[in-house]
Amino acid sequence: MKSRSIAAMSYPCAWRRSAILMLIVLNLGFGFGLGAVVWAQEPEPSTRDLEKGFERATVTDSSSGGGTWYAVCIGISAYSELPSLAFAHNDARAVYDFLVSERGGYQTDHCILLSDDNAPGGKVTREAVERLLTTWMARVGPNDTVFVFFSGHGVPEGRKRAYLAMHDTDPENIYPTSIPIKRIREYLDDMIAAERVVIVMDTCFSGALGGKSYLAPGQRAGAFDTASLDALKLGRGRVILTACTGSQSAHEVEELSHGVFTWCLLKGLGGSADYDNDGAVTLSELWLFLQKRVPAEAGRRGWRQTPVRYGEERGEIVLSRSRTGSGGGFEKGVTFDAKATEAFGLTLEAVQLKDKGFYNDAAVKLRKALALAPRSQRSDIQSMINSCLEALASKTSPTIEGFTYLTEETFVCRHVSRTVKIYLHERTDLEFVLIPGGSFYNYWDQETVEIEPFLICRTECTQEAWDRIGGRDDRNWLGPRLPIERVSWNSCSEWCSKAGLRLPTMLEWEYAGRAGAGFSSSYYFGDSEIELPFFAWYGGNSDMRTHEVGQKKPNAFGLFDVHGNVCEWCQDSRRPGPPSTRINRGGCYYHYAGCSFFNFRVSLQADWNRDLGFRPAASVPAGGLSER
């Protein structure tokens, strides 16, 4: 168990012989939370130029066998070639200020801040960061603790490579001007003697707009596979905490003046994660807090952001002390009895098992904790049990002919949250969502209908996918990720047939588009036209042209551009109406807001092709799903 204060902490002998390195990375802008490992030490005289302008602090910790705590905080908001961020430098400053405060416990001469505000010339360059990592932190001893925080842009390159962007990063020449993620292992092996290392990174690698990542020319958004971090083989005792998954964005929030992840991190370190109210926040407690708080704070704003953890602890790592003793999930000020203490220990063990993918074992421990926990905490533990069971069920995914299963993701839009399976269509390379069946109120015929499970594309059909199969079109604009437009219903049906796909029915389109939003809602995010620019390209923000798919916020099924960009053909004819006409939905780039309403539909001749595109779908035959 933790002691009541960090100064009074004592570890078993095995812990005293090992050092701790902790790295916290700030918002980098990749779409994936990431950090960098740093080795702390007293600076050599030759590094004085580098240190000029840096704020340094030293922390001595008697809890780790008389060792010293070291910390490095790096924040980059200003870039010479990449879009600027708003609050990455604020993130670094806030973490630094906390660490050197009474609660943080770090002394000022062993804690260093490097950001736009104090770097030489206001430029946090690759050279400055690498000199800092290779010199200033080279003297950390085996009984010391190092904490590194980094916030800034991330740059993905394919599925396996990603980089931390510096002020001088060149988007046309990424490798020599950025810090490759794979070098984290080199820093650990070559420069850091500590056996326990914590790396916390607030950045992302999705390449999506609106986050802390930059998509280099020729790269595809959302392609980076965060599982490649496991390949770093950090070793036991070294842990990485990241701000989000590889397909998500790490967001900044103006009202918080921080990234979502960093804001939650500061809350947790400040005491909200002190679940057992003993006055200290451990890594296990912080991770438990971040798992709950980050998705909740992002979800309130219509975003998906789920922190990820890699690596394995060695012993219990205390990150900060909390004078308030206010727990993030357990009641404030509660004095726990032996049963409650055991329940908390079981819960932390279950979290570690869940992180490793041992969902069944985690659920067993949580059930034991449920029987021992105070009544006020049982609902939280039951939610964790349900999460383990859902994760266990998701290990087996239905295989569908012509598609490759990719992953399972949870999307949040306003108050609606949906977990869906995502597939890659092998012939077109388009991503599809498996839409679960269910009841749906048909506004047009004033009746409730049953929708069978089906697949539908996450985006409107792109030009690169259209050209891969081949078809007739009169497109106005050229671009591989632009939606194909000026295509007739006849041409779309022909293309779908060749690709082994089909057009969605009008009701399938609306069921997938609403994604749980009420039948009376104008849009999948509600009724406010003021918010439409965040979700759609339409006459009010499009500059009267189409835009690349997937740039706006998705609905709760993970579908993009349901409203606007191009009108989308559906399979049906309008009833009553001539059979030669077909329905289209969603509105387009030059329509006013009302044309994107769910209760707006247009019926046109099947050979009409003016502003029309489509979103392909696929049937899932009864009994056609098998478990893999």
N, C-alpha and C positions, 0 to 999 in steps of 0.2 A: 504494500500500500504506500501511497505518497505520504510524506510528512506534512505538517501544518504550514510550513514555510519553506521556501527554496533554500534559504540559508541553513536550515536545519536538516536538509535532506541528506540521507546516507544511502549508498547503494551497496549491494553485495560486492565482494572483492573482485569477482569476474568483471563487474561493471567498471570498477575503478581502473582496471588495466586497459580499458578501451576508451578511445576518444569519440566524441560525437561531432558530426558535421551536419548542420542544418542549413538548407537553402530554400529561400522563399523567392519565387520569381514573380515579378509584377506583370501587369497587363501588357502582353506583347503584340496582340492583334493578329493571331494566327487562326483563330477559330478553335484553338486547343490550348488548354492551360499547360504551361511548361515553365521550368526554371533552370537555373544553372548552378553547378556546384562550385564552391569557392573555398580556398584554403586560407585561413587567417593566420597572420603573424605580424610581428613588429616590422615596420618598413626599414629597408636598408637605406643608407644615405643616398644611394644612387636613384632612389625612387622619389626624391623630394619634389621634382618637377611634376610628377604624376599626382602627388598628394596635395599640391598647392590648390587651395580652394575646396578640397574635400573636407567634410566634417567627420572627425574621428571620435570614437568613444571606446572605453575598455570595460569589460565586465568580468569580475572574478566570481567564481561559483564554488562554494565549499561543498556542494552536493555531489560533485563527481570526483571525489578524492582529491580536493584541493586544486582541481584544474581550472582553467579560465574559459569563459564564454567569449566567442568572437562572432561578429556579424558583419555582413556586407549587404547593403541595400542599393539596388540599381534601378533607376527609372528613366525611361526614354520616351518623351512625348514629341520632341522635335526631330525631324528627319530631312535630309537634304534632297532625297529623291523619292521618298514615300510619303503618303498622306500623314499629316500630323495627328497625334492623339491628343485628347483633352486633359487627361488626369493621371497618366502614368507616372509623371514626376511627383504628383501629389501622393500617389500610392507609396512611393519609396520614402518620401518625407514622413508620412504618417506612421509607417512601420518603423522607421528609424526612431522617430520621437517616442513611440511606445516602448521600443526595446530599451532605450536609455532612461526611461521613467522608472519610478519605484516599482511598479508592477512588473515591468519587463525584466529588471534586474541586471541589465548589461551596463558595464562601465564605459564611459565615453571614449577612452583611449584604445579600446579594442573593438569598436564598432564604427564602420565607415559608410558614408553616404556618397553615392556618385549619381548625379542626375543633371538635367539641363540647367538647374539653378546654380550648381557649383562646379561643374566640370570645366576644365580649361577651355576658354572660348565658348562655353555653353554647348559643347559638342561631346557627346558620349560616343566615342569612336570604338571600333574593334580593337585598335592598338591600345587604347586606354584601358579597356576592360581586360584584355589578355595580360597586360603588364600588371594590372591589379591582382589578377588571379595567380599569376606565376611568381610574384615577388612579395607583395604585402602579406599574403596569407601562407607563406612558405614555412613559417616557424611554429605552426600549431603542433602541440604535443599530443601524445596518446591519451591523456586524461582531459583534454580540452573539448569544448563544444563549439561548433561553428554553425551559424545561421545565415543563409544568403537569400535575399529577396530580389527578384527581377521583374520589372514591368515594362512592356513595350510591344512592338510588333513581332509577329511570327510569320515566316514565309515557308509554305509547303512546296515540295517538289516531288510529284508523283506520290505513290503510296508509302514509300519507305524512308524518304528523306525530308528533313525540315530544318529550318535555321532560325536562330534568334537574330533579329534585325538590329543593326547599330545605326547611329546617326548617318554614317557614310555608306550604308549598304546601297549597292548599285543593282537595281532590278534586272539589268541586262547581264550582270556578272555576279551572281549571288554567292557562289562558293568562297571566293577569296575576300569578300567584303562583309561576310556575316559569320556568326559562330555556329557551326554545324552541331546539331543535337547529339550526334554520335560522339562528339568530343567530351561529353560529360563523363563517360567512362574513363577517358584518358586523364581528365582532371583528377578523378577519384584515385586512379591507380598511381599516377605519376607525381601528384602534388599534395595529396591529402592522406595523412597517416591514420586519421580517425576511422574507427571501425563502425561507428554509428553516424549516419548522415541523413539529414532530412532536407529534401529539395522541394520547395513549394513554388509553383509557377502560375502566375496570372497572365496567361496569354492564350492564343488559339492558332490552329493551323488549318482551318476549314477553307480559308480564302474567300469566305462569303462577305458581302458588304455589311457594314454596320458593326463589325467587331474589331478585335485587335489582331487582324491578320492582313497580309497583302498577297494578292495572287499575281505571281510573275507571269509575263507573256507566255502563252502556249500551255499553261497549266490549267487543270480542271478543278473547280471548286468542290470541296468535300471529299477529295480523293485520298487524303492522308490517313493512313491506318495507324491509330495510336497504339495498337498492340505491338508495333515495332519497338516501342520503348522497352517491352519485356526482353527483346533481343539484346539490349545493352548488358543484361546479366550483371546488375549492379552489385549483387552479393548480399548476404544476410546483414542486416543492420543498416542498410541504405534504402531510404524511402523517398519516392517522388510523389508529390501531390500536385495535380494539375487542375486548372480552372474549369475545363469542360472536355467533352469528347472530341474526336477528330472531325466530326461533321457539324459541330456546333460552333457558335461564336462566343467569345468572352466579351461581355458588354460593359460599357461605361455608362454611368447615370449622372446626369447634370445635377439633379437635386441632392445626390450624395457626394458629388465632387470626387468620386472614386469609381473604380471598376466594381461590379457586383461581388466578385469573388474576394477582392481585397477588403471591401467593406465588411463582408461576413467574417473574413479572417480576423480583422481587428476586433469585431464584436466577440468572437470566440476566445481570442487571447485575452481580452479584457475581463473575462469572467463568465460570460454566458455559456461557455463550454465546460465550466467546472461542475459537472454533474453530481459529484459526490461531496461538494461543498467543503473540501478540505483545504482550500486556499491555494491550490496549484492546478494548472491546466496541462494535462499530458497530451501527447500526440494522439493517443487513442481517443481521448475525449474530444479533441479538436476535430478529428476526422468524423466522429459520430455527429457532431454539431454541423459541420459543413455539408454532409450528405443531406441533411434536412433543410438547412437554411438557404443554401445557394439556389436550389431549384425553386424554392418558395418565393424568394425575392425576385428571381428572374421571371417566374410564372406570373407574378402580379403585374408585370409589364408586357406580357404577351410573348416572352422569349422562352426558349429551352436552353438551359445551361446546367449540366450535371457534372460535378467534379469527379475526377478519377484518381485512383491511388495505385501505385506500382511499388514493388519491393516488399521487404519484410523487416519488421522491427527486431532489434536485439535488446531485450529488457525494456523498461518503461522510461520514456524520454519526457522530461518535464520541460515545457516550453515557456511558461510564464506563471506568475502567481496572481491570485485574485483575492483582494482584500474583502470584496463584497460577498464572495462565496455564493453568487447567484447562479444557479444551474440553468442551462438552456433547455433541458427536457425534464429535469426533476424539480420538485418544488423548492423554492427559495427558502433557506433557513431551516430546512428539515433536518432533524437529527436522526440519522439512520440507525436502526437496530441491526443485529447480526444478519437477519434474513434479508433486509433491504440491501445491506452491503454485499451479500453473496449474489443477490439478483443483479446488482450493478456489475459485479465482476463477470458473471455469466454473459451479460449483455455485451460487454467489451470483447470477450472471447468470441462471441457469435459474430460480431462485426468483422473481426480478423478472419474468421473462417469464410464469411460471405465474400470478403475481398478476394480470397483465393479461389472462389468458385465452388466451395464446399457448402452448397445451399442446404442440403439435407441435414448435415451435421450442425449447421448454424441454427436451423429451425428446432432441432432437438434441444439445444442449449437454451434457446429463447423460450421454449415451452416450460423448461425448468424455472427460468427466471420469472415467467408469468405467474407461477404458483407462489413465488416468494415476494414479489414486488408489492409496494404499497398500491392501494386501489387506484390512486390518482395517476399512476404510471402505467397501468395495465393496457390502456388503449394504445399508447405508443409502442409497447412491446408487441401487442397483437398486430399492429400495422407492419412491424418489421417481420413478423412471422409470415404474414400474407405476401410481403415482398419477396421473401425467400422462396415461397411456394410458387409464385409467379415466375421467378427466375429459373427455378427447377423445371417448370413446365416449358419454358422457352428454349431449353436445351435441345428439345426435339422440335423441328420445324417442318411443316409440310413441303414436300417437293412437288414442283409443278413442271410438267414437260415444257421445254423451251425457255425456262427461267432458271436462274441461279440464285439461291437464297443468300442474302448479304448480311442482314442484321435485324435486330428488333429495337425499335426506338419509341420513346414516349414524347408526344408533342403536346404542348399546352397553348391554347388560344383563349384568352380571357379566363373564364371559370371552367372551361371544358378541357379535360385531359384524356388523351387516348394513346394506348400502346398498340402499335401495329408492326407487322413484319414487312420488310422491304426486300424486293427481288430485282435482279437485273435481267432484262430481256436480252437473250443472247444474240439475236440477229441485229437489233438496233442499238444496243448499249444504253437503252433508256431504263431509268429506275421506276419500278411499279410498287404500289402499296396493295397489300391484300386487305380489302375492305370486308369487315365482318358483316354477316347478314343481320337483319333485324327488322323491326316494324318501323314504318315511316308514314307520316300523314301526307297524303297526296292532295295538296292544296287545290290543284286544278280540277279534280273530280270529286273533291270533298269526301274522301274515304281513306281509311287506313289500309296500307298494302304491305306485303312482306317482300323484302329485298334479299335475294340469295347472295352468298359470298361471291365476290368477283375481284379482279385485279384492274387497277386503273393507273395510268401514268402520273407520276408526281408533278410533271410539267406539261405544258403544251408541246406537241411534237416539234422537235428542233429541225433546223435545216440540215444539219449533219446526219441526223437519223433518217430524214426523208430521202436525202441523196444516197444513203447506204442501200436502201431498197429500190429507189427510183420511182418517179411519178411525174405527172403533168402539173405544172404550176406557172403562175405569172408573178412571182414574188417581186416586191418593190425594193427590198433591201437585202443585202448580202451579209451573212455572218453565221458561223457554225452553230452558235448558241442562241441565235435569234429564232423565234417561232416561225415555222413555215406559214406563209400567208398567201392570200389570193389563190386558194385551192377550192375546187368545187366539192360538193358532197360525193359526186360520182368518182372523182379522183381520189378522195380520201378512202372511200370504200374499197376501191381497187388496190390502193397501197396497203391497207390493213389486211386484205385477203392474201396478198403476197407475203406479208410479214407474219402471218399466223395470228393476227389480232382482229379486232373489230371496233366499231364505234360504240360508245356507251349509250344506253337508252336515256331518254330525258330524265326519268326518275332516278336511274343510277347516278347520273351526273349530279343531280340535285342532292341526293342522299350523301354522296361522297363530298360534295362541295360544302354542305352545311356542317358535316362532321359533328353532329350532336347539338348544333345551335337550334333553337326553337323554330317551328315552321313559320312563325310570324316575323322572324328577324329579317331585315333587309339584306344584311351581309353576314358572313360567317363569324365576324367579330362583333356584331351588334347592329345598331341603327345609325350611328353617327357618321355623317358624310365628312366631318372634319378629320376623322381618322383614316379615311379612304386612301390618301397618298402613301400611308405606311404599308398598305396591303395590295395596291393595284396601280397599274399604269392606265390612266384614262385621260380624258380631255383636259383635265385640270393640271396635269404634271408631266405629260408624255412628250411635249414638244412636237406633237402630231406625227409620231412615228412609233414603231414597235421597239421593244427593248429586250435584252437577253433574259431568258427565263430564269426563275429561281432567285431573283434579287429582292423581292418583297417578302413580308412575313407570311409564313404558311398557315393553313388552318390546322385543326386538331388531328387530322389524319396525315398531316405532312404534305399536303398538296399546295403548290404555288400557283399564282396567277389565275385563280378561279374567277376572280373579277378582273375585267380589263385585259389589256395587251392585244389579244385577238378574240373575236367571237368564235365559239367552238361548236362545230357540227355535232348533232346527236343522231342516233339511228332512226328515230321515229318520224312519221308524218304527223301533221297536226290533225286532230279529230275534233269536229268535222273539218274537212278540207280536202283539196285534190291530192291524190296519192303521189303526184310528181313533186310536191313540196316537202321540205324537210325542216326540222326545228334546229335552231342554234341558240346558245345560251351564253351568258357571262358578260356581254358588252365588249368593247374594244378600245383601242388607244385614242380614238377621236370622239368617243361618246361622252355625254355628260354623265354625272354620277348615277342618276336614276336608271340608266340603261344597264347598270351592273346589278340591279336588284335581283334577288332570287325570284320575285314574282313577275319578272320581265322576260319574255321569250319572243322570238321572231321566227316566222315561217317563210322560207324562200324556195325558189325553184332549185332543184338538185344540181343544175349546171351553173348556178350563180357562184362567183368566186371573189367578190370584191375585197372584203376585209376579214375573210374567214380563214380559220385554221381548225385544229382539232386536238383532242386529248385521247389517245388510243386506250382501249380497254381489252380485257380478255376474260373469257368465261372460265369458271372453275367447275368442271363437271361433278355431279353428285358421285361420291366415291372415288373421285379423281385425286384426292389428297392422300399421300402416304407419309409416314413419319420417318425422318432421317436421323 
